[in-house]
Amino acid sequence: MEDFKAGKTISLTNGGDITVIAKLGEGGQGTVYKVAYNGKEYALKWYFPKAMKHPDRFYKNLENNVTQGSPDKAFLWPQAVTQKQGGSFGYIMDLRPANYVDFARILNASVHFKNTSAVINALLNMVLAFQALHRKGYSYQDINDGNFFVDPATGDVLICDNDNVAPHGESLGVGGKSRYMAPEVVLGNSRPNYNTDLYSLSVILFMILFVSHPLEGAQVAKCPCLTEAHERKFYASEPVFIFDPDNSNNRPVRGIHNNAIVLWPLFPQYLRDMFVRAFTKGFDSNSRITEQEWKKALLRLRDDVFRCPHCGEENFASTAQGACIGCKKPIAVPLILQGKDFAIALLPQKAITAWHTEQGDFNEQVGVVVQNKSNPNLWGIRNLSDRMWQVVFPNGQSKAIQKGEVFPAVKGIQIDFGGTSAAIQG
């Protein structure tokens, strides 16, 4: 099929028309163009006629996805489908903003996240997006490193290639990409589904954090040529996590897997335990880590972060050893607001959210750590919520803290948020 020329007009099924502006790129399934529609620019993905196993089902599924609408703002979701012409068709979606980069550039270290907080935000955004997708009754079926665009400054994420998304239990003939597929898909025992999405998501999360693949260690390194039989063994029939506590046969090799070796010990044990579970018990399709579990772990990790006062490097309070992991200068571990299900490293501007106080929205700020303007060494916590907080000081005296009021952040204080409680520890 020849490329569309600038000025080419293509009709949509909704009665509108799009006009081709320029070619943006080409992949295995088709060509992507910049197009104009209703005074706005979009991306058009146009398929190669032989790229789809079941074109009629694929077309109908695209139309259904357009009708149902996007489950989350992170998805570059199909906005409209074209009429068929020349034995093929396409769909339009929003263009990727310039501040988003290909996920592959993160993995090959040509682009770096601004800081650890941006990394955590990216992980959290991915988890929440797929949670929304699955709750709407879809499975993605082909999660891999080519599906994501990331803003390295903020961790905001955009997810593309949503043409393969289908309702649970339905398959469009897409198996997935090698190294990301769940073992049961590689072995031919299952079609892609919700549970296989969870496995692929765990692979992506690991790769973002540790810039390494969770199953690529000594066994893969000593393989001179990674044949289809080898891939079947290493990723499906006999997978071994590189940090499996009970099997050291596939440990990362120094000089080859340096990222994994350096980064793994920097993260808290509670997070590492999640990945151990994901790539040991999680090889069983019924034992996968859910998005809700990842969400809780990542919010805990976000609360754990504090900055070095000397170089600005972000450390974790739960693993701090008295020296910054960046500049190696001595740093004091901050006080911790410890609740039943959370532990917040208390530093100026650190937020307390409805997630902490009532298992609500983690984006709803109900409190904040503030710094005394006249004495920067004095910190406090301001109540931003509509609820009254009851604070008990170390001497046993108590005080009601109304909205807008501040109480000192000192060790030994007990706080009742009106349903949940916490204590400042150090």
C-alpha positions in Angstrom: 0.0 0.0 0.0 1.4 3.4 -0.9 1.6 6.2 1.7 -1.2 8.7 1.8 -0.2 12.1 0.5 -0.7 15.4 2.2 -4.2 16.6 1.5 -5.7 13.1 1.2 -9.3 13.1 2.6 -10.6 10.0 4.4 -14.2 9.6 5.7 -15.0 8.5 9.2 -18.0 6.3 10.2 -19.5 9.1 12.2 -20.0 11.1 9.0 -16.9 13.4 9.4 -13.8 13.6 7.2 -10.1 13.8 8.1 -7.4 15.4 6.0 -3.8 13.9 6.0 -1.1 16.5 6.9 2.0 14.3 7.1 3.4 10.9 7.8 4.7 10.4 11.3 6.0 6.8 11.3 5.5 3.2 10.5 5.4 0.0 12.5 4.5 -3.7 12.1 0.8 -3.2 11.9 0.6 0.0 9.8 1.4 3.6 9.3 0.7 6.6 11.5 -0.2 10.0 10.0 -0.9 13.4 11.4 -4.4 14.5 10.3 -6.7 17.4 10.7 -10.3 16.9 12.0 -12.8 19.5 13.1 -10.1 22.1 13.5 -7.8 20.0 15.6 -4.8 17.7 14.8 -4.9 14.0 15.6 -2.9 10.9 14.8 -4.3 8.4 12.3 -3.2 4.8 12.5 -3.8 3.1 9.2 -3.4 -0.7 9.0 -1.6 -2.8 6.5 -4.2 -5.0 4.8 -2.5 -8.2 5.9 -1.6 -7.1 9.4 -4.8 -8.4 11.0 -5.8 -12.1 11.5 -9.5 -11.2 11.9 -10.1 -7.9 10.2 -13.8 -7.8 10.5 -13.7 -8.7 14.3 -10.9 -6.2 14.7 -12.9 -3.4 13.0 -16.1 -4.1 15.0 -14.0 -4.1 18.2 -12.6 -0.7 17.3 -16.0 0.7 16.8 -17.1 -0.7 20.1 -14.2 0.8 21.9 -14.9 4.2 20.4 -18.6 3.9 21.6 -17.6 2.8 25.1 -15.0 5.6 25.5 -11.7 5.6 27.3 -11.4 4.1 30.8 -8.7 6.5 31.9 -7.0 9.8 30.7 -3.7 7.9 30.3 -5.0 6.0 27.2 -4.5 7.5 23.7 -7.9 5.9 23.0 -9.5 5.5 19.6 -11.7 8.6 19.0 -13.3 7.6 15.6 -12.9 4.8 13.0 -12.5 5.4 9.3 -14.6 4.0 6.6 -13.0 1.0 4.9 -11.1 1.7 1.7 -8.5 -0.1 -0.4 -9.0 -3.2 1.7 -8.1 -1.6 4.9 -9.1 1.0 7.5 -7.8 3.1 10.5 -8.7 5.1 13.5 -7.8 8.5 14.9 -6.5 9.3 18.4 -5.0 12.2 20.2 -1.4 13.2 19.3 1.3 12.6 21.8 2.5 15.9 23.4 6.2 16.8 22.8 7.2 16.4 26.5 6.4 12.7 26.4 9.2 10.3 25.3 9.2 6.7 24.1 9.5 4.3 27.0 12.3 2.6 25.1 14.5 5.7 25.7 14.0 5.3 29.4 15.0 1.6 29.3 18.1 2.3 27.2 19.1 5.2 29.5 19.1 7.8 26.8 16.6 9.7 28.8 16.4 9.7 32.6 13.6 10.5 35.0 14.0 13.8 36.9 14.0 12.0 40.3 12.7 9.0 42.2 9.4 10.6 42.8 8.8 10.9 39.0 9.6 7.2 38.7 7.1 6.3 41.4 4.5 8.5 39.7 5.0 6.7 36.4 4.6 3.3 38.0 1.5 4.5 39.9 0.0 6.0 36.8 0.4 2.8 34.8 -1.1 0.7 37.6 -4.1 3.0 38.0 -4.7 3.1 34.2 -4.8 -0.7 33.9 -6.9 -0.9 37.0 -9.4 1.4 35.3 -9.2 -0.6 32.1 -9.8 -3.9 33.8 -12.7 -2.6 35.9 -14.4 -1.6 32.7 -14.3 -5.2 31.6 -11.4 -5.0 29.1 -8.0 -6.7 28.9 -5.1 -5.0 27.1 -3.6 -8.3 25.8 -0.3 -6.9 24.6 1.5 -4.9 27.4 5.1 -4.3 26.3 7.8 -1.7 26.2 6.4 -0.2 23.0 3.0 0.8 24.5 4.1 3.7 26.7 5.1 7.3 26.4 6.4 9.0 29.6 7.0 12.5 30.8 10.4 12.1 32.6 9.9 15.3 34.6 6.6 14.3 36.2 6.0 10.6 35.6 2.8 11.2 33.7 2.1 8.3 31.3 0.3 7.9 28.0 -0.6 4.4 26.7 -0.9 3.8 23.0 -1.8 0.8 20.8 -5.3 0.5 22.3 -6.6 -1.1 19.2 -5.8 -4.5 20.7 -7.9 -3.9 23.8 -10.9 -6.2 23.9 -13.5 -7.4 26.4 -12.4 -10.1 28.9 -12.6 -13.5 27.3 -12.3 -12.2 23.7 -9.2 -12.5 21.6 -8.3 -10.7 18.4 -5.4 -13.1 17.6 -2.7 -11.0 19.3 -0.4 -13.0 21.5 1.9 -10.4 22.8 5.6 -9.5 22.6 8.5 -11.8 23.6 9.9 -11.2 27.1 6.6 -9.6 28.3 4.1 -12.4 27.7 2.9 -14.5 30.6 4.3 -18.0 30.7 0.9 -19.6 29.9 0.6 -17.5 26.8 4.1 -18.4 25.5 3.4 -22.1 26.2 0.1 -21.9 24.3 -2.0 -22.8 27.4 -3.9 -19.6 27.5 -4.9 -16.6 25.4 -4.2 -13.1 26.6 -6.6 -12.0 29.4 -6.8 -10.1 32.6 -4.5 -12.4 34.5 -1.8 -12.3 31.7 -2.1 -8.5 31.8 -1.1 -8.6 35.5 2.0 -10.6 34.7 3.1 -8.3 31.9 2.4 -5.2 34.1 4.8 -6.6 36.8 7.5 -7.1 34.1 7.1 -3.4 33.0 7.2 -2.1 36.6 10.3 -4.1 37.4 12.0 -2.8 34.2 11.2 0.8 35.0 12.6 0.6 38.6 15.7 -1.5 37.9 16.3 -0.9 34.2 16.7 -4.7 33.7 14.5 -7.6 32.9 13.4 -9.7 35.8 14.3 -13.0 34.1 17.5 -12.1 32.4 20.5 -13.1 34.4 23.3 -15.6 34.2 21.3 -18.2 32.4 20.5 -15.8 29.5 23.9 -14.2 29.5 25.7 -17.5 28.8 23.4 -18.3 26.0 25.2 -17.5 22.7 22.0 -17.2 20.6 18.6 -16.6 22.1 16.6 -19.0 19.9 12.9 -19.5 20.1 13.5 -22.7 22.1 15.6 -20.7 24.6 13.0 -18.0 24.9 10.4 -20.6 25.6 12.6 -22.0 28.4 13.8 -18.8 30.0 10.5 -16.9 29.9 7.9 -19.7 30.2 8.7 -23.3 30.9 11.6 -22.7 33.3 11.7 -19.1 34.3 13.9 -18.0 37.2 13.7 -14.6 38.8 17.2 -13.0 39.0 16.7 -12.3 42.7 14.8 -15.5 43.6 15.7 -16.1 47.3 15.6 -19.9 46.8 17.3 -20.2 43.4 20.6 -18.5 42.6 21.1 -20.0 39.2 20.1 -16.9 37.3 21.6 -14.0 39.3 22.5 -10.8 37.5 26.1 -10.8 36.1 28.4 -8.0 37.0 29.5 -6.1 33.9 26.2 -7.1 32.1 23.4 -6.5 34.5 24.9 -3.7 36.5 21.6 -1.7 36.8 19.9 -4.6 38.6 22.9 -5.2 40.9 23.2 -1.5 41.9 19.5 -0.6 42.1 18.0 -3.7 43.8 19.4 -3.1 47.3 18.5 0.6 47.2 14.8 -0.1 47.4 12.9 -1.0 50.6 12.4 -4.7 51.5 8.6 -4.4 51.3 8.8 -3.5 47.6 11.4 -6.1 46.8 9.2 -8.7 48.4 6.4 -7.7 46.0 8.7 -8.5 43.0 9.9 -11.7 44.6 6.3 -12.8 44.8 5.5 -11.6 41.3 8.3 -13.7 39.8 8.1 -16.8 41.9 4.5 -17.5 42.9 3.3 -15.1 40.2 4.3 -17.6 37.5 1.0 -19.2 38.5 -1.8 -17.4 36.8 -4.0 -17.6 39.9 -1.3 -15.9 42.1 -0.7 -12.7 40.3 -0.3 -9.4 42.1 -3.3 -7.2 41.5 -3.3 -3.5 40.7 -4.8 -2.7 44.1 -1.8 -4.4 45.8 0.7 -2.5 43.6 -1.2 0.7 44.3 -0.8 0.2 48.1 2.9 -0.6 47.8 3.6 2.3 45.5 1.8 4.8 47.7 3.8 3.5 50.6 7.0 4.0 48.6 6.0 7.5 47.8 5.4 8.3 51.5 8.9 6.8 52.2 10.8 9.3 50.1 12.8 12.2 51.5 15.4 14.5 50.0 19.0 14.8 51.0 19.5 18.4 52.2 23.0 18.5 50.6 22.5 17.3 47.1 18.7 16.9 46.7 18.9 13.1 46.0 15.8 11.3 47.1 16.3 8.6 49.7 14.0 6.2 51.4 13.5 6.7 55.2 12.9 3.0 55.8 16.3 2.1 54.3 18.4 5.1 55.2 21.7 4.2 56.8 22.8 7.7 57.9 24.4 8.7 54.6 22.8 9.9 51.4 22.8 7.3 48.6 23.8 10.0 46.2 26.5 12.3 47.7 27.3 10.0 50.6 27.2 12.9 53.1 25.6 12.3 56.5 21.8 12.8 56.7 19.4 12.5 59.5 16.4 10.2 59.0 13.2 12.3 59.3 10.5 11.7 61.9 7.8 9.3 60.7 4.0 9.7 60.9 3.2 6.0 61.5 -0.4 4.7 61.0 -1.8 1.3 60.7 -1.3 1.1 57.0 1.1 3.9 56.2 4.4 5.6 57.3 5.0 9.1 56.0 8.5 10.6 56.2 7.8 14.1 57.6 9.5 16.9 55.7 8.2 20.4 54.8 5.5 20.2 52.0 5.0 16.5 52.6 1.3 15.8 52.1 -1.2 13.9 54.3 -4.1 12.7 52.1 -7.5 11.2 52.5 -5.9 7.9 51.6 -4.1 8.0 55.0 -6.9 9.3 57.1 -9.9 7.4 55.7 -8.7 5.2 52.9 -10.0 7.8 50.4 -8.5 9.6 47.4 -4.7 9.7 47.6 -4.8 13.0 45.5 -7.0 14.7 48.1 -4.7 16.6 50.5 -6.0 16.9 54.0 -2.8 18.0 55.7 0.6 19.2 55.0 4.0 19.5 56.8 4.9 23.2 57.2 8.0 25.1 58.3 8.1 27.9 60.8 9.0 31.1 58.9 11.0 32.7 61.7 12.6 29.4 62.8 13.1 27.0 59.9 14.2 24.2 62.4 10.6 24.1 63.7 8.1 22.1 61.7 4.4 21.5 62.2 1.4 19.8 60.5 -1.4 21.9 59.3 -5.0 20.5 59.1 -6.4 21.2 55.7 -9.5 19.1 56.1 -13.0 19.9 57.3 -12.6 17.4 60.1 -11.4 18.2 63.6 -8.3 16.3 64.6 -7.6 15.4 68.2 -3.9 15.6 69.1 -2.4 14.2 72.3 1.0 15.6 73.2 3.8 13.6 74.9 2.9 15.2 78.3 -0.6 13.8 78.0 -2.3 17.1 77.2 -4.7 17.0 74.3 -5.9 19.7 71.8 -8.5 19.8 69.1 -7.0 21.0 65.8 -9.5 22.7 63.5 -9.1 23.3 59.8 -6.2 25.7 59.1 -4.6 25.2 62.5 -1.1 23.8 63.0 0.5 21.6 65.7 4.2 20.9 66.2 5.7 17.8 64.5 7.5 16.3 67.4 8.2 12.7 68.5 5.6 11.1 70.7 2.5 13.0 69.5 -0.7 10.9 68.9 -3.2 12.1 66.3 -6.8 11.0 65.9 -8.0 12.0 62.4 -11.6 11.1 63.2 -11.6 7.4 62.2 -8.0 6.5 61.9 -5.1 7.4 64.2 -1.3 7.8 63.8 1.8 8.6 65.9 4.9 10.6 65.2 7.9 8.3 65.7 11.6 8.8 65.3 
